[in-house]
Amino acid sequence: MPHFTAIVTVSAEHRGRETEAVDNPAIAVELRTLEPGVMELLFQGQLDAPDEPTHVCVSLDNGLNYYGPITGGSADEAGGRISFECDMVEPELLV
């Protein structure tokens, strides 16, 4: 699985409300395809996020961005994972 340094932006995009977004710079991440159209982000450490997050954007150090609605995830003090819908190039092809 490819390892990257990324800016991870977590946002809350709810209809009828102003969008809130929080940037998390220089996060060590791994990115993989779970199934066509669904990616999984594995990260080290904790991410700052707004209440009721709905979307994630992963800006890799190579210039590619992966963005989509969050479909699941979990986290603790050491790190976590976020799955999200995304139709970008499979990260496994970037190595």
Phi, psi and omega in degrees: 000131181293141177253139181219164165254134187217159165266120180253114179256123178250130184229157173245111184240087182251137179301132178086359178235156176289139179290135174246136179222142180232123177272138175238097184281155172054050179264131175284122185226159166235144182227133179214162177270123175277318177198165181307125179086001179228123179252158173234129176257123173252131183226155177258143181082194182252147176255138169279145182205153174287168174296145177052057181294145181236335185224157175225144173232126180248111179260104184285159180291349177269002177100347179280147177239135176242123186222144173174173178291138180288133179249348180175176177161173176199158181201157171217194184295330184277337182155196181182196181216148175225127172259145183205153178285133181195137180250024180281173178303141181296129184298335178298337181277354184275347183274000000 
